[in-house]
Amino acid sequence: MKTFAILVLACSLFCSCNRENNEEDPGMRNITATEFAQLMGTGWNLGNTLEATGGETSWGNPKVTPELIKALKQAGFSAVRIPISWSVHITDQATHKIDNAWMQRVGQIVNYVLDNDMFAIINIHWDNGWMNDPRESSREGINEKLHAIWTQIATYFKGYDDRLLFAGSNEVHMENDWSSNPPGEYISVQNSFNQTFVDAVRATGDRNLKRFLVVQSYLTNIDLAYNSLIIPADPTPDRLMVEVHYYDPYEFALKEDQPYDSQWGSVATGAVTSWGQENWVNTQFGKMKAKFTDKGIPVILGEYGALYRSSLSGQALEDHKRCRAYYTGYVNRAALDHGMVPFYWDNGAEDFRLFSRSSYQVLHPDMLNAITNGIP
């Protein structure tokens, strides 16, 4: 009996050691970042919700429900990007302690996504702009806070499987300065934020040692990603992705005041801007392919979309809707063709919403069809 007990104990110790050092964790697939990105498909943004600085419903959207996420899955989406504010939920400014109830609510919504076998990305979004001061004089203080926040987030979620990704930030830039030609100082400091993010997450151990992480270019601008993004050092190889956003041309996609463009692309029957048409999409996404995806670093197109101009009427509105659906389908398809993972920007408001956040109905079937089934 003693010999048997010793053998059982030895086997137990050996098996435990083997699990720790050798055995694969089925929740963290042993595949490349490129292979993983290919599984993610097409994504959707839960915009203007958890990043709302007055609380989940403070920007006009209702609380997120399991039914909303289920509707996304049924519509054909396979990933959800969840923009989040954290600093406004800090209960102790000295330690940057995040409110437990808020962390649990974020976890609940992440669970809604994973329960539908979808991928989830959580980030630090605008968050009252506390990261939007990329000067050397602010580098140390922001990095200290960034490290503290990501350490807490990563610790809370470190047991989650690889369907949950972390994205370090959003459109970091100098507050009130949207220039795409920033000083080198700003670029350098923003690159340091990416390194701090990776260091903080990896230091928490467990599944975070292998979790896929997403880093951003300054302003999530494609040209700045191509020219100046430094990929952080990472102790775990082949686990990083890059994030950029796409709202070109501004005159069609984002400009609210007159004059603006209500039509786009080869399907337009009226005037379009002289830049930002189909060839521009392919040129810009081609830069991401050459710089990153061809080198095994997948690119997340974290946001894209174009304003719905509800003030139009009659034929003008019909022409706009046709061009907007074409634009959305074209950008989404081009992203996939260039090895990127696209996430449509849905803020729940009239200008970008695709789904009703209360009835879960699709409000623009032409847009959904363009995204999920290809260019109309």
N, C-alpha and C positions, 0 to 999 in steps of 0.2 A: 504493500500500500504506500509505503514511504517513497519507494522508487517511482511508482505511478504518479504520486503527487508532485515529485520533483520534475518529472517529465512534462506534466501538464503546465507547471509554472514556467518551465523553460520555454515551452511552445508559446505560452501566452506572451512572455517577454519578447520572444523573437517576432511574433506576429505584430505586436504593438510597434516594435522598432521598424518592421518592414512597412507598416502603414504610414509611419511618419516619414520614412526616407525614400521608399521605393514605389509603393502602391499608388496607382493612379486614382485621383479623386474624380468620380464620374460627374460631379457638379462643375468641374473646371476642365473642360475638354482640352486635350493635348493636340491642338491644331494651331495653325499659323493665324496671325491677325487677318491676313487676306482671306483665308478660308472661313474665318469667323464672320467677317464682314459680308461675305457672300450669302450667309445664312440669314442676315438681318432683313433683307427685302426692302420694303418701302415703309416709311415712318410718318408719324403725325405728332404735332406739338400740342400739349395741354397748356396753351398760352393764357396769360393774364389770369392765372389762378393761384398756384402756390407761390408765385413770385410777387403777388399783390402785397404791397408793403403794409397794408392795414389789416391783413388776414385773408383767408382763402376766398371770401365772397366780396371783399371790399372794392373790387374793380368791376363788379356787376355780374359776375358769373356765379351760378349756384354751386353748392358743394359737390365734389366729385363723387359719383356713385359707381358701384360695380356694373350697373346696367350701361353706363356710358362706355366704359372700356369694352364691354362685351359687344356693343354696337360697332365699335371701331374694328374689332376682330372680324365680325361678320361682314363688314364692308370691304375687307381685304387688306387692312393694314396689319403689319407684323411687328411693329416697334413703336414705342411712345417715348418722346423726349419730354421730360418733366422739368420745366424751368422753376427754380426755387429761390426764395429769399431766406437767409438764415440770420443775418446780422440783426434784423428787426425783431428776432425772437431770442436774443441773448438776454439772459437773466442776471448775469454778473459780468460787467464790462471789464473787470480786472482780469478775469480768467477766460472770458469769451464763452462762458457756459451757455449752451443752447437749451432752451426750455424742453423738458422731457416730453410734454404733451405734443409739442410740435414735431419732434423727432418721430414720435409714434404715429402721428397722422401721416407724415411723409411715408413711413413704412407701410402703413395701411394701403395707401394708394399704389405704392410699388407692388404690393401683394396683389392688388386687383389686376395689374398688368401681367405679372408672372402667372397668376391663376388661369389666365387665358393663353398661356404658353406664348407670350410675346416678349420681346426684348424691351428693357427700360433703360433710359439714360437720365441720371439726375445730375444737376450742376449747381453752381452758384451763379444766379442770374444778376440782374442789375443791382438789386439789394440796396437801394438808395444811393448807389454810386460810390460806395466806399473804396472800391478798387480803382476808380477812375482818376488816379493821380500818379501816373507812372513817371515821376521824377526821382532822381537819386535821393533827394532829401526825404522822400516818403517810402523808399524801397524797404528799409528795415522794418518799419512799423506795420506796413501792409503785409509783408511776408510773415511776420510773427502772428498776426491775426489769422491770415490765410492758413497757416500751418495748424493753428489751434482748432479752427473750424473743421478743416478736412480730417484732422485726427479724430474728432468726435463723430463725424459722419461715417468715416471708414470703419471705426470701431463698432458702431451700431450695426452696420450692414456687412461686417466681415464674414459672416456665416452664409450669406446669400450666394447662390450659384452664379455662373458666368453670364447668365442672361441679363444681369444688372451691370451696367457700365457707369463709371464716374467720369464727368467732364469738369475740368478745373474751374472754368469761368464762362463768360459770355463775350460780349463785344467790348472788351476792355479798351479804353481810350482816354485821352485827357478830357475831363468833363467840359462839355460845350464846345469841343473842338473835334469835328468829324473829318478832318483832313486825312486823305489817304497818302499824304507825304509827310509823316511826322518826323520830328527830330530823332536822331539815332539814340539819344538818351531814353526816349519813351519806349523804343523797340527793345533796348537792352533790359530795362526794368520789367517790361511785360514778359519777356522771355524768362526772367528770373521767377516770375509768378508760376509759370508752368513747371519749373524745376522744383519749387517748394511743394506744389501740389503732388507731384510724383513721389517725392521723398516722404511726405507725410503719410500718404496712403500705404506705401510699401512698408513703412515702419510699423504698421499695425499688425502685420503678419497674417496668419491663417490664409483664407482664400484670397485676401488682398495681395498676396505675393504674386499671384498669377492673373489678377483681374485685368480686363482690358480698360485702359485709361485713354481719355480724349483730351488733347491739348489744343489751344487756340492760337491763331495768328492775331496780331494787333488788329482790332476792329473786326476780327474774323473776315478780313479782306483777302480776296484771292491773290491779288498782286503782291501784297505784303507777305502773305504766306509763301509765295513763290520766291520772293527776293530776300526775306529777312527772318523767317521763322527758324529758330534753332531747336532741333528735337532734343528734349531733355535726356540726360543720362539716366538709364534705368537698369537696375540690377537684374531684372527679369527680361530676357530678350524677346522681341517679337510680340509685344503686348501693348504697343502705343498706336493711337490713331490721331489724325489731325482734323480739326473742325474749321470750316469756313461757311459763310452765308452768301446768298445770292438774291439781290433785288434789282437787277439791271434789266432795262434802262430805268433810271429813276423817274423819268418823265411818264412812264407807263405804270411802273410797279408801285411807286410810293408817293409821288407828288400829288398833293391834295388841292393846291390852289391853281387857278388858271394862270397861264396856259398849261395844259397837260395833254398827254396822249391817251385816248380811250381805245386805240387799236394797236395791234402788234403783229408782226410776222407776215408770212406769205399769204395768209388768209385775209389780210386787211383789205378793205375796199376804200379806205380813207388814208389820210396822212399818218405816217409813223416817223419816229425819230430817226436820225441818220446813223445812230449807233445802237448797239445792244440787241440786234436782231439775231436770227438763228446762227449765223456764222460766228457772232460774238460769243454766244453760249458755248459753242464747240471749242473756240479758241481758249476761253477761260478754263473750261473743264479739262481741256487738253494740257494746260499748264499743271493742273493738279495730278493728272495721270503721269506726266513725265517726271515731275518733282517727287511725288510720293507713292502713288499706287503701283507704278512700275518697279519701285524699289521695296515693295512689301510693306508699305505704310498706308493703310486704308484712309480714305477721306470721308468724313461725315459732313454732308450738306445739312447743317443743323437747322437752317431756316431758308425757305424760299416761298414766293407767292406774289400776288399782285392785287391791288385794291379793287374791290367791287364798287363801281361808281353808280350807286343807286339813284343819284340825282338825274341820271339820263332817263330818257323815255323813248317809246316808239322804236323806230328802226335803229336809232343811235344806240339804244340799250341792247338791242338784239345783236348788233355788230360787235359791241363791247363784250357781251357774254361769249360770243363765238371766239373772239380773239383771246379772251382771258382763259377759256378752257384750253385752247390750242397752246397758249404760252405755258400753262401749268403742265400739260401733258408733255410738251416738248422738253421743258427743263427737267422734269422728273425722268423721262426716258434717256435724255443725254447724260444725266448724272449716273444712272445705272450703267449705261454703255461705257462710261469712262471709269467704272469701278468704284463709284461713290455710293454712299448710302443716303438717300434723300429723305428729308422730314418736312412735310408741308406745314407752314405756319398758320395755325388756327387759334385766334385769340378770343373766340366766342362772341365777338362783336360783328356788326353787319359788314364791316369792310373786309374781313378775312375769314369769317366762320364758314365751315363746311357742314358741321353738324349743329343741330339744336342741342344745347346743353340741358334742356329740360325734357323734351320729348324724345331725344336721341334720333330724330329723323334726319335724313340727308336733305339739306336745304338747296344744294346745287348738284343735282345728279350728273349734269354734264361735266362738272369739274371732277367728281369722283370717278366717273368713267374714264376721263382722260388720265387720271393718276394711276388707276389700278389696271386699266386695260390697254393703255397706250394712247398715242396722239389721236385725237378725233379726226 
